[in-house]
Amino acid sequence: MKKILIIGGGFAGLTAAKGLGNLKDAEVTLIDRSNYHLFQPLLYQVAMAGLSPAEIAVPLRSILSKYKNIRILQGEALSVAPDEKVVTTTIGRFDYDTLILACGALHAYFGNEHWEADAPGLKTLEQATEIRRRVLSAFEKAEAESDPEEKSRHLTFIIVGGGPTGVELAGALGELSRHTLAQDFKNIDPTLARVILIESGPRILPSFSEPIARKAARSLEHLGVEIWTAKRVTCVDDTGIEMGQEKLPAATVIWAAGIRAARLLTGLDVKTDAQGRVLVSPDLSLEEHPEIFVAGDQAGLSDDQGNPLPGIAPVAQQQGEYLARTIRGNIEGKPGKPFHYADRGQLATIGRSRAVLEYGWLKLSGFPAWFLWVIIHIYFLIGFQNRLFVILRWASSYLSFRRGARLVVNKSWRSYPDGDAVPPGHTKSYNRNGS
Ligand SMILES: Cc1cc2nc3c(=O)[nH]c(=O)nc-3n(C[C@H](O)[C@H](O)[C@H](O)COP(=O)(O)OP(=O)(O)OC[C@H]3O[C@@H](n4cnc5c(N)ncnc54)[C@H](O)[C@@H]3O)c2cc1C
C-alpha cells in the first residue's frame, strides 16, 4: 500500500486529493492547518461585507467524504526529513512514499513585516473578517466624531497595490461607500469617503494589456476611487502612511502589494525564485527527491516561453490534476510527461457590475466581462453545496444594493455562562445564580 501525504487543502492539494480518490493500493492523508477549503477569489466579498465567511469556505471533510482511501487531518506541517521520508506536524509525525507540498502563498511586506498589524493583507478568512471589522468600524467612528480632521482620517481608506486584488478591493469599497452605506448614517455622508489605490508602478493591473487596464481605471474612478501611480509607500503606522516626504492620514490601510510563497518546511534544501517559490522540475518534483512534489503558489515553474507561471487558481488546479495523473501512472509503471499549463486567461471585477477579462485574443470590459466573471466563479465553486444560496445572495444584493454581512464583530470578548457577551473594556456584574 503506497502512502501519499498531501500538505495543504487549497486548490492544488484538494484537486490532487480528489484525483487520487479511491485509487487502489494507495492510502492518502491530507493535512491542512484549517478544516476547510477556502475559495480565495471571493475573499474580498467577505472583507467588503458582501458575503459571509461560510459562503466561501467548505469543510474538507465534506468534499472528500466519498473517498474511502482519503484521511483528512487538521494540523500544521513543520518540517520534512527527506532521507527518512517523514513530515513532522503539530499533530505528530507522518511517513510517506510520495509527498505533495501545496502550502500556497503569504503576503510580502518586502522586509517591513511589522507593517502587517496596521495594514493587513487578504489571504485568510480571519484577515477578511478583520478587514471588514476595520472598514465598518471606521464609518461608525466617523459618525461619532466631532473633530473634522479625525473624521476625515476615519473616512480615508488606502489600498496598497494595484494588482487584481487591490483593484477588486478598491472597487468594492468605492461601491460600499457610494451606494450601500449612502443612506445609513446621520452625521456623515459615506459618499464623501476617500478610497485611494496606491501603486508603485506606472499603471494598475500590470499583468493586463494597457487598454484594458485603462478601462479598469476609468471604472474605478466612476466609483469614486482615486488612483495614485508611481508612489512607493515608505512607512505604515496606526495614523496612516508615508510616501517619502508625503504623509497621508488614514485609519484603514489594506495591503495588496505583493506575495511570497509559504515558508518551506524546514529540513528541505532547495532553490527558490525571488518570491520564495520552490524551483521544481518540469514534472513538479524536486531534483534531489523525485518522490517530493510541490504545486500551486508554492511552486516556481515557467511556461514554454520561459515566463513564470502566475500564482492563480487555474495553475494550482491543473497542477493538482496533473500530479494525481502522474502518481497514478507511477503506480501503474507508466512514464510521466512534463506539466503543461493551459492558459485560462485573467479576470478582475470592479464593483457590482463591471470587470475586465483577457483570454487570448478576447478582451472584454464592463458588464459583459462581469457577467462572464459571475458564470466562471459560480462554476468553480466546486463542491460548495451552498452554490445556489451564494447565487441568490449575489442576485439580491445586485438588485437591492444592500449588503447582508455588515456586522462589526469585535476581535475579542468575554462571554458569560448565560450566553451574554461583553466587549473588551466593559464589565458586567454577574453572580453565580445567573441573576
Ligand atoms: C484575495 C485573493 C483573490 C484572488 N483572486 C483570484 C482570482 O480571481 N482568480 C484566480 O485564479 N486566482 C485568484 N487568487 C489566487 C488563488 O487563490 C491562488 O493562486 C490559489 O489559491 C493557489 O492555490 P494553492 O493550492 O497553491 O494554495 P492555497 O489555495 O492558498 O492553499 C494552501 C493551503 O495550505 C494550507 N497550509 C499552508 N501552510 C500549511 C502548513 N504548514 N501545514 C498545513 N497546511 C498548510 C493552507 O491552510 C491552505 O488551505 C486570489 C488570491 C487571493 C488571496
The ligand as an ORCA input file, in Angstrom:
! r2SCAN-3c Opt
* xyz 0 1
  C      -7.718     37.821     -2.229
  C      -7.324     36.858     -3.324
  C      -8.003     36.890     -4.522
  C      -7.665     36.003     -5.538
  N      -8.367     36.049     -6.703
  C      -8.103     35.144     -7.664
  C      -8.899     35.107     -8.852
  O      -9.830     35.912     -9.023
  N      -8.600     34.168     -9.784
  C      -7.588     33.265     -9.599
  O      -7.388     32.415    -10.453
  N      -6.808     33.286     -8.509
  C      -7.047     34.199     -7.530
  N      -6.278     34.216     -6.394
  C      -5.113     33.308     -6.294
  C      -5.540     31.908     -5.928
  O      -6.444     31.924     -4.848
  C      -4.287     31.098     -5.583
  O      -3.443     31.090     -6.700
  C      -4.629     29.684     -5.199
  O      -5.389     29.672     -4.017
  C      -3.359     28.845     -5.007
  O      -3.722     27.553     -4.611
  P      -2.753     26.712     -3.677
  O      -3.396     25.372     -3.526
  O      -1.373     26.787     -4.160
  O      -2.762     27.477     -2.296
  P      -3.959     27.844     -1.332
  O      -5.260     27.807     -2.044
  O      -3.543     29.111     -0.675
  O      -3.958     26.662     -0.267
  C      -2.892     26.437      0.606
  C      -3.408     25.599      1.758
  O      -2.317     25.155      2.516
  C      -2.611     25.263      3.895
  N      -1.328     25.385      4.587
  C      -0.377     26.337      4.420
  N       0.717     26.061      5.157
  C       0.443     24.911      5.811
  C       1.179     24.106      6.729
  N       2.436     24.411      7.107
  N       0.592     22.986      7.215
  C      -0.672     22.638      6.857
  N      -1.408     23.370      5.980
  C      -0.848     24.472      5.464
  C      -3.495     26.492      3.984
  O      -4.305     26.462      5.142
  C      -4.316     26.372      2.692
  O      -5.508     25.638      2.899
  C      -6.605     35.082     -5.349
  C      -5.914     35.036     -4.129
  C      -6.290     35.930     -3.118
  C      -5.557     35.868     -1.802
*
